[in-house]
């Protein structure tokens, strides 16, 4: 499979989305885990972020962990939903997946599923 093959590009994009869930998708979750949303939040310009800092500081670690997991899952859910939209629009190369829809392939790759050897 080469970079000129649309299935190669499909796999690259799905895998990039999986990687983003472990990278950018963990930023908010990590902020919640440590209990500080934005250490530089200014009460005059970032009132919601100051409030979030106060809220997180009141939560015990086990509650922050539960909330962090939800934040990470919501990021992945956004990727899943975006893939659903691309599929519904029949946009190439997202018009079909290997194991159902592209969103199913994304979830499989998140869980460690290997790409099929052929196709």
Secondary structure, DSSP 8 states (H G I E B T S, - for coil): --TTSHHHHHHHHHHHHHHHHHTGGGHHHHHHHHT-S-TT--TTT-HHHHHHHHHHHHS-HHHHHHHHHHHHHHHHHHHHHHHHHHHHTT-TTTT--SSSSHHHHHHHHHTT----S--
